[in-house]
Amino acid sequence: MTKKKIGEILIEQGLITAEQLDLALKIQHQGDKGLLGVILLDLKLVSPEDLMRCLEIQKKSEVTYARMRCSRPPGS
């Protein structure tokens, strides 16, 4: 299990489509190089509140993943 990407979480939450994510990623890779969340906000595809909620979900999944790694028995 790895940390979920913010785009995956936004799609799972029904806030953007895969096509909208692809558009934002293309903009990011074409030179913007900004954070994906900021690009999505600039495109008005998500609200600041929805983005923050999804970032919290991402952070919780990251903490859960870290705990799982720390709780593995030695040698596994």
Secondary structure, DSSP 8 states (H G I E B T S, - for coil): -----HHHHHHHTTSS-HHHHHHHHHHIIIII---HHHHHHHTTSS-HHHHHHHHHHHHHHHHHHHHHHHTS-TT-
